[in-house]
Amino acid sequence: MLAALTMGSGARAADLSPDNPFAKPSALPFELPPFDRIHDQDYAPAFKAGMALQLAEIANIAGNPEPATFDNTVVAMERSGELLNRVNLAFSNLISANSDDALLTLETDITPKLAAHEDEIYLNAKLFARIDALYDQRDRLQLDPESRQLLERYHIDFLRAGARLGAAEQRKLRRLNQQIAALTTKFRQNVLKAGSSGAIVVDDVAQLDGLSPEQLSSAAAAARERKLPGHWLIALQNTTTQPWLAQLKNRALRERIYRASIERARGGKYDNTVVITRLVRARAERARLLGYASYAAYALEDQTAQDPAAAEKLLQQIGDAALRAARRDAAELQQLAGFAPQPWDWQYYAEQLRRQRYDFDDARIKPYFELNRVIEDGVFYAAHELYGLNFRERHDLPVYEPDVRVFEVSDADGSPLALFLGDYYARDGKQGGAWMDNFVNQSTLLGQKAVVANHLNFPKPEPGEPTLLSFDDVIALFHEFGHALHGMLSNVRYPYLSGTSVPNDFVEYPSQFNEMWAREPAVVAHFARHYQTGEPLPAALLEQVIASQQFDEGFRALEYVEAALTDLAIHQLPAEGVPAADQLLAFESTALKTRGLDYAPIPPRYHFPYFLHIFSNDYAARYYSYLWSEVLARDTGAWIHAHGGLTRANGEVLRAKILSRGRSEEPQLLFRDFYGGPPDVGPLIEYRRLQ
């Protein structure tokens, strides 16, 4: 039926072969994308048809001769673009999780077209007139709260997209939007390629002294995949400092790894410095065109923080405390090392000091944290105890890569709730770091339940060998599953308001809250068992693990605050004040010096050339969000403990008031209703021991 619709210009919507896997909703359970039928060549025609079909639908909505109603305008918009949504969700997720050269080429081509497509909708004067008229009548429409919220959100989005600009300004805005889309794509691809090419190859196993046998085996396997038998390959993670630095005894190799990390995408074939300069200028120009003092002002207006000053205040408060703690730690590290530690030394000597102070060795606990047991007896167990969820692994459904696992999730009453995909191993073509994605968004309007995925980057062991995790890895699993829960437990009508479609400084709240179960003794006792003997993690060792987590908190807090402040600093500049490409790192340093937080032994968690969150993902001027959300998370943890801990009753309250609500109400109101008052930074300060 949609193929018969015509665009406003009279051009017929593009046809799509019925054999294309995106041509109709997937017949698989929960509308899981048919990965076994999707090929690279299927995306481009589906994108073309999807954009044409949605514009045809939008033309019909905007040109409807009947007066605007909520149903014939707002609900109709929510129903539009189903084909485009199907292909875009699959493509945008797989371009990060399982890309290849063909997909990267298509991404370069399609991203500006998608930006232009969005402008065709949000800069459609007739469509905005209908939205605006409904907004003016909102008090008389007798809408239910969720429907009113949807109308108000659409109106805000149209205004923020430039709907009230004149024709000349809108033409300039369209050019800027396409430029920004192309630059963010270029940035992400450069980071992916620079990270892959920057992997460190070691030809002498003696240099790897300090690594466990499992890590050595994994590094050898990674080298063989690159056709480098007899070598060992150390892949780079997204962050500035690398996990390997905590264990490697060879100082020269540590420095080599560190320098490879900070030099990614800085000069050479995959240089991002020019990309950043152009991107930040374009964002600043766009913000000014829309009437904002800076891009940061534009970006934060629609967040719970609301303005850059509020975000900076929290960052400065935590940063000052973190720097004091880091300086105290540095004195001890220098005494242990016999010299002032450099950035590539800090983690190594911090680990030595942690072992001394807590009689703690990461290698002692890894055998108790086997990946599958942590997932099923830890992550899933906590979700079952708190929310009543049950998980059944499905081996009959197609996946996009053989290591991906699929679980059907059912509610406490046995009713189907969602599909969960776990993609846990690092590989070429996969973006570094950890994240959650939606393949299908929950919506009662469209009759859809959620299909969500967690992506991590654990080194894949040799066949038959276990995947043993550090405690930080365990926390990462619980963190990402908190995002997954936010998506799976969503229970809203409209897809626009579904699940994790909330401000950045709220979306990290459920994930950071869920981390608490990785430390909860009752949960740890359920999953922390020796992978060979089945013996539980000794209580004394668990106490050491938990106590050691607050150790070196000055480092962890400061590296994060540094990155968040440089993000805010560069996005508060006017277009003409953006530094030249060769001055970007100097700008970072100056921004931190100005705030009294420039500390050479601890670099920012991300330097600009590989700061994916802010130059490719949706965290530009919003990287502070993790800390802002953590305030809410620690408050929630305190509330949970005050009300009896891991109980279904507590889970039902959290689910009903936060996790099921998406953005059906503004997040600050949702939190106040749950918590009984405004957020309190006290539990966070206490948790991080930064008094």
C-alpha positions as CSV (number, residue, x, y, z in Angstrom):
1,M,0.0,0.0,0.0
2,L,2.8,2.5,0.9
3,A,4.4,2.0,-2.5
4,A,1.4,3.5,-4.1
5,L,1.8,6.8,-2.2
6,T,3.3,9.7,-4.2
7,M,5.6,12.5,-3.1
8,G,4.4,16.0,-3.0
9,S,6.3,16.9,-6.1
10,G,4.4,14.3,-8.0
11,A,7.3,11.9,-8.3
12,R,6.4,8.3,-7.7
13,A,8.0,6.7,-4.6
14,A,10.9,4.4,-5.3
15,D,10.0,0.8,-5.8
16,L,11.7,-1.9,-3.6
17,S,12.0,-5.5,-4.7
18,P,9.8,-7.8,-2.5
19,D,12.8,-10.0,-2.2
20,N,14.7,-7.3,-0.3
21,P,14.8,-8.4,3.4
22,F,13.7,-4.9,4.5
23,A,10.7,-4.7,2.2
24,K,8.3,-5.9,4.9
25,P,8.4,-6.4,8.7
26,S,10.5,-9.4,9.7
27,A,8.5,-12.5,10.2
28,L,10.9,-13.7,12.9
29,P,10.0,-13.5,16.6
30,F,9.9,-10.0,17.9
31,E,10.6,-8.8,14.3
32,L,14.3,-9.6,14.7
33,P,16.1,-8.6,11.6
34,P,16.6,-11.5,9.2
35,F,20.4,-11.4,9.4
36,D,20.8,-14.5,7.4
37,R,19.1,-12.8,4.5
38,I,20.6,-9.4,4.7
39,H,23.5,-8.6,2.4
40,D,25.5,-5.4,1.9
41,Q,23.7,-4.7,-1.4
42,D,20.3,-4.7,0.3
43,Y,20.8,-1.5,2.2
44,A,21.1,1.2,-0.5
45,P,17.8,0.4,-2.3
46,A,16.0,0.0,1.1
47,F,17.3,3.4,2.2
48,K,16.2,5.0,-1.1
49,A,12.7,3.5,-0.9
50,G,12.3,4.1,2.8
51,M,13.1,7.8,2.5
52,A,10.8,8.2,-0.6
53,L,8.0,6.4,1.1
54,Q,8.2,8.4,4.3
55,L,8.3,11.7,2.4
56,A,5.2,10.6,0.6
57,E,3.5,9.9,3.9
58,I,4.6,13.3,5.3
59,A,3.3,15.0,2.1
60,N,0.0,13.4,2.7
61,I,-0.1,14.5,6.3
62,A,1.0,18.0,5.6
63,G,-1.4,18.4,2.6
64,N,-4.4,16.9,4.4
65,P,-7.3,19.2,3.6
66,E,-8.9,18.3,7.0
67,P,-8.1,20.5,10.0
68,A,-5.2,19.2,12.0
69,T,-6.0,16.7,14.8
70,F,-3.8,14.8,17.0
71,D,-4.5,11.5,15.2
72,N,-4.3,12.8,11.6
73,T,-1.0,14.6,12.3
74,V,1.0,13.5,15.3
75,V,-0.1,9.9,15.4
76,A,0.2,9.7,11.6
77,M,3.8,11.0,11.9
78,E,4.5,8.3,14.5
79,R,3.3,5.7,12.0
80,S,5.3,7.0,9.1
81,G,8.7,5.8,8.0
82,E,8.4,2.2,9.1
83,L,10.5,0.9,6.2
84,L,13.2,3.5,6.7
85,N,13.2,2.8,10.4
86,R,13.8,-0.9,9.8
87,V,16.7,-0.5,7.5
88,N,18.2,2.4,9.5
89,L,18.2,0.6,12.8
90,A,19.9,-2.5,11.3
91,F,22.4,-0.5,9.4
92,S,23.4,2.0,12.1
93,N,23.9,-0.8,14.6
94,L,25.9,-3.1,12.3
95,I,28.1,-0.3,11.0
96,S,29.5,-0.2,14.6
97,A,29.3,-3.9,15.4
98,N,30.2,-5.6,12.2
99,S,31.3,-3.2,9.4
100,D,33.2,-3.9,6.2
101,D,34.5,-1.7,3.4
102,A,31.2,-1.8,1.5
103,L,29.2,-0.7,4.5
104,L,31.7,2.1,5.3
105,T,31.4,3.4,1.8
106,L,27.6,3.3,2.0
107,E,27.7,5.1,5.3
108,T,29.7,7.9,3.8
109,D,27.1,8.3,1.1
110,I,23.9,7.8,3.1
111,T,24.6,9.9,6.2
112,P,24.2,13.3,4.6
113,K,21.2,12.1,2.7
114,L,19.6,11.0,5.9
115,A,20.3,14.5,7.4
116,A,18.7,16.1,4.3
117,H,15.7,13.7,4.7
118,E,15.2,14.8,8.3
119,D,15.3,18.5,7.2
120,E,12.6,17.7,4.6
121,I,10.4,16.8,7.4
122,Y,11.3,19.3,10.1
123,L,11.5,22.2,7.7
124,N,8.2,21.4,6.0
125,A,6.2,24.6,6.6
126,K,2.8,23.1,6.1
127,L,3.6,20.2,8.5
128,F,4.9,22.6,11.2
129,A,1.8,24.8,10.8
130,R,-0.3,21.8,11.8
131,I,1.9,20.9,14.7
132,D,2.0,24.5,15.8
133,A,-1.8,24.8,15.6
134,L,-2.2,21.7,17.7
135,Y,0.3,23.0,20.2
136,D,-1.6,26.2,20.6
137,Q,-4.8,24.2,21.3
138,R,-3.1,21.7,23.7
139,D,-5.1,22.7,26.7
140,R,-8.4,22.1,24.9
141,L,-7.5,18.8,23.2
142,Q,-8.1,16.7,26.3
143,L,-5.1,14.5,25.6
144,D,-3.9,11.9,27.9
145,P,-0.5,12.7,29.6
146,E,1.6,10.6,27.2
147,S,-0.1,12.0,24.1
148,R,0.3,15.6,25.4
149,Q,4.0,14.9,26.1
150,L,4.4,13.6,22.5
151,L,2.8,16.7,21.0
152,E,5.0,19.0,23.1
153,R,8.1,17.1,22.2
154,Y,7.3,17.3,18.5
155,H,6.8,21.1,18.8
156,I,10.1,21.5,20.6
157,D,11.9,19.4,18.0
158,F,10.5,21.4,15.1
159,L,11.6,24.7,16.8
160,R,15.1,23.3,17.5
161,A,15.3,22.1,14.0
162,G,14.7,25.6,12.6
163,A,11.1,25.6,11.7
164,R,10.7,29.3,12.4
165,L,13.7,30.4,10.3
166,G,13.3,32.3,7.1
167,A,13.9,30.6,3.7
168,A,17.5,31.8,3.4
169,E,18.4,30.7,6.9
170,Q,16.8,27.3,6.3
171,R,18.9,26.8,3.2
172,K,22.1,27.5,5.1
173,L,20.9,25.2,7.9
174,R,20.4,22.4,5.5
175,R,23.9,22.8,4.2
176,L,25.3,22.8,7.7
177,N,23.3,19.7,8.7
178,Q,24.6,17.7,5.7
179,Q,28.2,18.9,6.4
180,I,27.9,17.9,10.1
181,A,26.5,14.5,9.2
182,A,29.4,13.9,6.7
183,L,32.0,15.0,9.1
184,T,30.8,12.9,12.0
185,T,30.8,9.8,9.7
186,K,34.3,10.6,8.6
187,F,35.5,11.0,12.2
188,R,34.0,7.6,13.2
189,Q,35.5,5.8,10.3
190,N,38.9,7.3,10.9
191,V,38.9,6.2,14.5
192,L,37.9,2.7,13.5
193,K,40.6,2.4,10.9
194,A,43.3,4.2,13.0
195,G,42.5,1.9,15.9
196,S,42.9,-1.2,13.8
197,S,46.1,0.0,12.1
198,G,47.5,1.2,15.4
199,A,47.4,-2.2,17.1
200,I,50.8,-3.1,18.6
201,V,52.6,-6.2,17.3
202,V,55.1,-7.8,19.7
203,D,57.6,-10.4,18.4
204,D,59.2,-11.3,21.7
205,V,57.0,-13.0,24.3
206,A,59.4,-11.9,27.0
207,Q,58.2,-8.3,26.5
208,L,54.8,-9.5,27.7
209,D,55.9,-10.5,31.1
210,G,53.0,-9.8,33.5
211,L,50.2,-11.1,31.3
212,S,48.3,-14.2,32.3
213,P,48.5,-17.3,30.1
214,E,44.9,-16.6,28.9
215,Q,45.9,-13.1,27.8
216,L,49.0,-14.4,26.0
217,S,46.9,-17.0,24.2
218,S,44.3,-14.3,23.2
219,A,47.1,-12.0,21.9
220,A,48.6,-14.8,19.9
221,A,45.2,-15.7,18.4
222,A,44.6,-12.0,17.5
223,A,48.0,-12.0,15.7
224,R,47.2,-15.1,13.8
225,E,43.9,-13.5,12.6
226,R,46.1,-10.8,11.1
227,K,48.2,-13.5,9.5
228,L,51.1,-12.8,11.9
229,P,51.9,-16.3,13.3
230,G,54.6,-16.3,16.0
231,H,53.6,-12.8,17.1
232,W,51.3,-11.3,19.7
233,L,48.9,-8.5,18.9
234,I,47.6,-5.9,21.4
235,A,44.5,-4.2,20.2
236,L,43.7,-0.7,21.3
237,Q,40.7,0.1,23.3
238,N,38.8,3.4,22.9
239,T,40.3,5.1,25.9
240,T,43.6,6.9,26.3
241,T,45.1,4.6,28.9
242,Q,44.9,1.0,28.0
243,P,44.0,-2.0,30.2
244,W,47.3,-3.8,29.4
245,L,49.3,-1.0,31.1
246,A,48.3,-2.3,34.6
247,Q,50.1,-5.6,34.1
248,L,53.0,-5.2,31.7
249,K,56.3,-5.1,33.5
250,N,58.2,-3.9,30.4
251,R,58.2,-0.1,30.7
252,A,59.3,0.5,27.1
253,L,56.4,-1.5,25.8
254,R,54.0,0.3,28.1
255,E,55.2,3.6,26.7
256,R,54.9,2.2,23.2
257,I,51.3,1.2,23.8
258,Y,50.5,4.6,25.4
259,R,51.9,6.6,22.5
260,A,50.2,4.4,20.0
261,S,47.0,5.2,21.8
262,I,47.3,9.0,22.0
263,E,48.6,9.3,18.4
264,R,45.5,7.6,16.9
265,A,43.8,9.7,14.2
266,R,46.3,12.5,14.8
267,G,48.0,13.1,11.5
268,G,48.7,10.5,8.8
269,K,46.2,8.7,6.7
270,Y,43.4,8.7,9.2
271,D,43.9,12.2,10.6
272,N,40.9,13.6,12.5
273,T,42.2,17.0,13.5
274,V,41.0,18.8,10.4
275,V,37.7,17.0,10.7
276,I,37.3,18.2,14.2
277,T,38.0,21.8,13.4
278,R,35.5,21.8,10.6
279,L,32.9,19.9,12.6
280,V,33.1,22.2,15.7
281,R,32.9,25.3,13.5
282,A,29.8,23.9,11.7
283,R,28.1,23.1,15.0
284,A,28.8,26.6,16.3
285,E,27.5,28.2,13.1
286,R,24.4,26.0,13.3
287,A,23.7,27.0,17.0
288,R,24.1,30.7,16.2
289,L,21.8,30.4,13.3
290,L,19.2,28.9,15.6
291,G,19.6,31.7,18.1
292,Y,21.9,30.1,20.7
293,A,25.1,31.6,22.2
294,S,27.0,28.3,21.6
295,Y,26.6,24.7,20.6
296,A,26.8,23.7,24.2
297,A,23.9,26.1,25.1
298,Y,21.9,24.5,22.3
299,A,22.8,20.9,23.3
300,L,22.1,21.3,27.0
301,E,18.8,23.3,26.7
302,D,17.0,20.0,26.2
303,Q,18.9,18.0,28.8
304,T,18.1,17.8,32.5
305,A,21.1,20.0,33.3
306,Q,19.6,22.6,31.0
307,D,22.7,24.8,30.7
308,P,26.5,24.4,30.5
309,A,27.1,26.3,33.8
310,A,25.2,23.6,35.8
311,A,27.2,20.8,34.2
312,E,30.5,22.6,34.8
313,K,29.6,23.2,38.4
314,L,29.2,19.5,39.1
315,L,32.3,18.6,37.1
316,Q,34.5,21.2,38.9
317,Q,33.2,20.0,42.3
318,I,34.2,16.4,41.5
319,G,37.3,17.4,39.6
320,D,38.8,19.4,42.5
321,A,38.2,16.5,44.9
322,A,39.6,14.0,42.4
323,L,42.8,16.1,41.8
324,R,43.4,16.2,45.6
325,A,43.1,12.5,45.8
326,A,45.2,11.9,42.7
327,R,48.1,14.0,44.1
328,R,48.0,12.0,47.3
329,D,48.2,8.8,45.3
330,A,51.0,10.1,43.1
331,A,53.2,10.6,46.1
332,E,52.8,7.0,47.1
333,L,53.3,5.8,43.6
334,Q,56.5,7.8,43.3
335,Q,57.8,6.3,46.5
336,L,57.0,2.8,45.2
337,A,58.4,3.3,41.7
338,G,61.5,5.4,42.7
339,F,60.6,8.0,40.1
340,A,57.7,10.3,39.2
341,P,55.3,8.2,37.3
342,Q,54.4,9.0,33.7
343,P,51.0,8.3,32.2
344,W,52.2,4.9,31.0
345,D,53.4,4.1,34.5
346,W,50.4,5.1,36.6
347,Q,48.2,2.1,36.2
348,Y,51.1,-0.4,36.6
349,Y,52.3,1.1,39.9
350,A,48.8,1.7,41.1
351,E,48.1,-2.0,40.6
352,Q,51.3,-2.8,42.6
353,L,50.2,-0.5,45.4
354,R,46.7,-2.0,45.3
355,R,48.2,-5.4,45.8
356,Q,50.2,-4.2,48.7
357,R,47.4,-2.3,50.4
358,Y,44.6,-4.9,49.9
359,D,46.6,-8.1,49.3
360,F,44.8,-8.0,46.0
361,D,45.8,-9.3,42.6
362,D,43.5,-9.2,39.6
363,A,44.8,-12.5,38.5
364,R,43.5,-14.1,41.7
365,I,39.9,-13.1,41.0
366,K,39.6,-13.6,37.2
367,P,39.1,-17.4,37.6
368,Y,36.0,-16.6,39.6
369,F,34.5,-14.4,36.8
370,E,33.9,-16.6,33.8
371,L,31.9,-14.8,31.2
372,N,28.9,-17.2,30.8
373,R,28.5,-17.6,34.5
374,V,28.6,-13.8,35.1
375,I,25.9,-13.3,32.4
376,E,23.5,-16.1,33.4
377,D,24.1,-16.3,37.2
378,G,24.9,-12.7,37.8
379,V,23.4,-10.2,35.2
380,F,20.3,-12.3,34.5
381,Y,19.9,-13.4,38.1
382,A,19.8,-9.8,39.4
383,A,17.2,-8.9,36.7
384,H,15.1,-11.9,37.7
385,E,15.2,-11.2,41.4
386,L,14.4,-7.5,40.9
387,Y,12.0,-7.5,38.0
388,G,10.9,-11.1,37.7
389,L,12.5,-11.6,34.2
390,N,13.4,-15.0,32.8
391,F,15.9,-15.7,30.0
392,R,15.9,-18.6,27.5
393,E,18.7,-18.8,25.0
394,R,17.6,-19.3,21.4
395,H,19.9,-21.1,19.0
396,D,17.3,-21.2,16.2
397,L,17.4,-17.5,15.2
398,P,19.9,-15.9,12.8
399,V,22.7,-13.7,14.0
400,Y,25.1,-11.4,12.1
401,E,28.2,-13.0,13.5
402,P,28.6,-16.5,14.9
403,D,29.6,-15.4,18.4
404,V,26.5,-13.4,19.0
405,R,24.1,-15.0,21.4
406,V,20.3,-14.5,21.5
407,F,18.0,-14.8,24.5
408,E,14.2,-14.6,24.6
409,V,13.1,-12.6,27.7
410,S,9.8,-13.3,29.4
411,D,8.1,-11.4,32.1
412,A,7.2,-12.8,35.6
413,D,3.9,-14.0,34.3
414,G,5.5,-15.9,31.5
415,S,4.4,-13.4,28.8
416,P,7.0,-12.6,26.1
417,L,8.8,-9.3,26.7
418,A,11.8,-8.8,24.4
419,L,14.8,-10.3,22.7
420,F,18.3,-9.7,24.0
421,L,21.4,-10.1,21.9
422,G,24.8,-10.4,23.5
423,D,27.9,-9.5,21.3
424,Y,30.8,-9.8,23.7
425,Y,34.1,-10.3,21.7
426,A,36.4,-7.9,20.0
427,R,37.1,-8.3,16.3
428,D,38.2,-6.3,13.3
429,G,35.3,-4.2,11.9
430,K,33.8,-3.7,15.3
431,Q,34.1,-0.4,17.1
432,G,35.9,-0.4,20.4
433,G,34.3,0.2,23.8
434,A,31.0,-1.0,25.1
435,W,27.5,0.1,24.1
436,M,23.8,-0.9,23.8
437,D,21.7,-0.7,20.7
438,N,18.1,-1.2,19.7
439,F,17.2,-3.3,16.6
440,V,13.4,-2.8,17.4
441,N,12.0,-0.2,19.7
442,Q,9.0,-1.0,21.9
443,S,5.7,0.6,21.0
444,T,2.2,-0.4,21.8
445,L,1.0,1.8,18.9
446,L,2.9,-0.3,16.4
447,G,2.5,-3.5,18.4
448,Q,6.3,-3.9,18.7
449,K,8.4,-5.3,21.6
450,A,12.0,-4.5,22.1
451,V,15.0,-6.2,20.4
452,V,18.1,-4.9,22.1
453,A,21.8,-5.7,22.0
454,N,24.8,-5.3,24.3
455,H,28.2,-4.9,22.6
456,L,31.5,-5.3,24.5
457,N,35.1,-6.0,23.4
458,F,36.5,-8.8,25.5
459,P,39.6,-10.5,23.9
460,K,38.4,-13.8,22.4
461,P,40.2,-16.8,23.9
462,E,41.5,-19.8,22.0
463,P,38.8,-22.5,21.2
464,G,38.0,-24.4,24.3
465,E,39.5,-21.9,26.7
466,P,37.3,-19.9,29.1
467,T,36.7,-16.1,28.9
468,L,37.9,-14.8,32.3
469,L,37.0,-11.3,33.3
470,S,38.5,-8.6,35.4
471,F,36.2,-7.0,38.0
472,D,36.0,-3.9,35.8
473,D,34.8,-6.2,32.9
474,V,32.1,-7.5,35.2
475,I,30.9,-4.0,36.0
476,A,30.8,-3.2,32.3
477,L,28.5,-6.2,31.7
478,F,26.1,-5.0,34.4
479,H,26.3,-1.4,33.1
480,E,25.4,-2.2,29.6
481,F,22.7,-4.5,30.7
482,G,21.2,-1.6,32.6
483,H,20.7,0.1,29.3
484,A,19.2,-3.1,27.9
485,L,16.7,-3.2,30.8
486,H,15.7,0.4,30.0
487,G,14.9,-0.6,26.5
488,M,13.3,-4.0,27.3
489,L,11.1,-2.8,30.2
490,S,9.8,0.2,28.2
491,N,6.0,0.2,28.2
492,V,4.8,3.3,26.2
493,R,2.5,3.8,23.3
494,Y,4.6,6.0,21.0
495,P,7.9,5.0,19.5
496,Y,9.3,8.5,19.8
497,L,9.1,8.2,23.6
498,S,10.2,4.7,23.9
499,G,12.9,3.2,26.1
500,T,16.2,4.9,26.0
501,S,14.9,7.9,24.0
502,V,15.7,10.2,26.9
503,P,18.3,12.9,27.4
504,N,21.9,11.9,27.5
505,D,22.2,13.0,31.1
506,F,19.4,10.6,32.1
507,V,20.0,7.7,29.8
508,E,23.2,6.7,31.7
509,Y,21.2,6.6,35.0
510,P,19.7,3.1,34.7
511,S,23.0,1.6,33.5
512,Q,25.0,3.1,36.3
513,F,22.4,2.1,38.9
514,N,22.6,-1.5,37.6
515,E,26.3,-1.6,38.3
516,M,25.5,-1.9,42.0
517,W,24.5,-5.5,41.6
518,A,28.1,-6.4,40.5
519,R,29.1,-5.5,44.1
520,E,26.1,-6.8,46.0
521,P,27.3,-9.8,48.1
522,A,24.1,-11.8,47.5
523,V,24.4,-11.4,43.8
524,V,28.2,-11.9,43.7
525,A,27.8,-15.1,45.7
526,H,25.5,-16.4,43.0
527,F,27.9,-16.0,40.1
528,A,31.5,-15.7,41.4
529,R,32.6,-19.3,41.3
530,H,35.9,-20.7,40.2
531,Y,35.6,-21.9,36.6
532,Q,37.5,-25.1,37.3
533,T,36.5,-26.1,40.8
534,G,33.2,-24.4,41.3
535,E,34.3,-23.1,44.6
536,P,32.7,-19.7,45.5
537,L,34.8,-16.6,45.7
538,P,36.0,-16.4,49.3
539,A,34.2,-13.8,51.4
540,A,37.5,-12.2,52.4
541,L,38.6,-11.9,48.8
542,L,35.2,-10.3,47.8
543,E,35.8,-7.7,50.6
544,Q,39.2,-7.0,49.1
545,V,37.7,-6.6,45.6
546,I,35.0,-4.2,46.8
547,A,37.4,-2.2,49.0
548,S,39.9,-2.0,46.2
549,Q,37.3,-0.5,43.8
550,Q,37.5,2.8,45.6
551,F,41.3,2.7,45.4
552,D,42.8,5.0,42.7
553,E,39.4,6.8,42.5
554,G,41.3,10.0,42.0
555,F,42.7,8.7,38.7
556,R,39.4,7.4,37.4
557,A,37.4,10.5,38.4
558,L,40.0,13.0,37.1
559,E,40.5,11.4,33.7
560,Y,36.8,11.5,33.1
561,V,36.3,15.0,34.4
562,E,39.1,16.2,32.2
563,A,37.5,14.8,29.1
564,A,34.1,16.2,30.0
565,L,35.4,19.7,30.6
566,T,37.4,19.8,27.3
567,D,34.2,18.7,25.6
568,L,32.2,21.6,27.1
569,A,35.0,24.0,26.5
570,I,35.4,23.5,22.8
571,H,31.6,23.4,22.3
572,Q,31.2,26.8,24.0
573,L,33.4,28.5,21.4
574,P,32.0,30.7,18.6
575,A,32.8,29.5,15.1
576,E,35.6,32.0,14.6
577,G,37.2,31.0,17.9
578,V,37.6,27.3,17.1
579,P,41.4,26.4,17.2
580,A,43.2,25.3,14.1
581,A,43.8,21.6,13.6
582,D,47.4,21.7,14.9
583,Q,46.3,23.6,18.1
584,L,43.6,21.2,19.3
585,L,45.7,19.4,21.9
586,A,47.1,22.7,23.1
587,F,43.5,23.9,23.5
588,E,42.7,20.8,25.7
589,S,45.6,21.6,28.0
590,T,44.7,25.3,28.2
591,A,41.1,24.5,29.0
592,L,42.2,22.3,31.9
593,K,44.8,24.7,33.2
594,T,42.1,27.5,33.3
595,R,40.0,25.3,35.5
596,G,43.0,24.1,37.6
597,L,42.7,20.5,36.5
598,D,45.7,20.1,34.1
599,Y,47.7,17.2,35.6
600,A,50.3,15.6,33.4
601,P,50.4,12.1,34.9
602,I,46.7,11.6,34.3
603,P,45.6,12.5,30.7
604,P,42.0,12.9,29.7
605,R,40.1,9.7,29.2
606,Y,39.8,10.7,25.6
607,H,41.9,13.1,23.6
608,F,40.0,14.9,20.8
609,P,41.2,12.8,17.8
610,Y,39.5,9.6,19.1
611,F,36.8,11.1,21.3
612,L,34.0,9.2,19.6
613,H,31.3,10.2,22.1
614,I,31.4,13.9,21.2
615,F,32.5,13.9,17.5
616,S,30.6,10.9,16.2
617,N,28.0,9.8,18.8
618,D,25.3,11.9,20.4
619,Y,27.3,13.2,23.3
620,A,28.7,16.5,21.9
621,A,28.8,19.0,24.8
622,R,27.1,16.2,26.8
623,Y,29.9,13.9,27.9
624,Y,29.3,15.3,31.5
625,S,26.2,13.1,31.3
626,Y,27.8,10.1,32.9
627,L,28.6,12.0,36.1
628,W,25.2,13.8,36.2
629,S,23.5,10.4,35.8
630,E,25.7,8.8,38.4
631,V,24.3,11.2,41.0
632,L,20.8,9.8,40.2
633,A,22.2,6.2,40.2
634,R,23.9,6.5,43.6
635,D,20.8,8.2,45.1
636,T,18.8,5.2,43.8
637,G,21.2,2.7,45.2
638,A,20.9,4.4,48.6
639,W,17.1,4.3,48.2
640,I,17.2,0.6,47.3
641,H,19.3,-0.3,50.4
642,A,17.1,1.8,52.6
643,H,14.1,-0.1,51.4
644,G,15.4,-3.6,51.8
645,G,17.8,-4.3,48.9
646,L,17.3,-6.7,46.1
647,T,13.5,-7.3,46.3
648,R,10.7,-7.6,43.7
649,A,8.8,-4.8,45.6
650,N,11.7,-2.4,45.0
651,G,12.1,-3.6,41.4
652,E,8.4,-3.0,40.7
653,V,8.6,0.6,42.0
654,L,11.7,1.3,39.9
655,R,10.2,-0.3,36.9
656,A,6.9,1.5,37.2
657,K,8.3,4.9,37.9
658,I,11.5,5.0,35.8
659,L,12.3,2.0,33.5
660,S,9.0,1.5,31.8
661,R,8.3,5.2,31.2
662,G,10.8,6.2,28.5
663,R,10.3,9.9,28.0
664,S,6.5,9.8,28.5
665,E,7.2,12.5,31.2
666,E,10.2,14.7,31.6
667,P,13.0,12.8,33.3
668,Q,13.6,15.2,36.2
669,L,9.9,14.8,37.1
670,L,10.1,11.0,36.8
671,F,13.1,11.0,39.2
672,R,11.5,13.3,41.7
673,D,8.4,11.2,41.8
674,F,10.5,8.0,42.4
675,Y,13.0,9.5,44.9
676,G,10.7,11.8,46.7
677,G,12.8,14.9,46.2
678,P,15.6,16.4,44.1
679,P,18.9,14.6,43.4
680,D,21.5,14.7,46.2
681,V,25.3,14.6,45.3
682,G,26.1,13.2,48.8
683,P,25.9,9.5,48.1
684,L,28.1,9.9,45.0
685,I,30.8,11.7,47.0
686,E,30.7,9.1,49.7
687,Y,30.7,6.2,47.2
688,R,33.8,7.6,45.4
689,R,35.5,8.4,48.7
690,L,36.3,11.9,47.4
691,Q,35.6,13.8,50.6
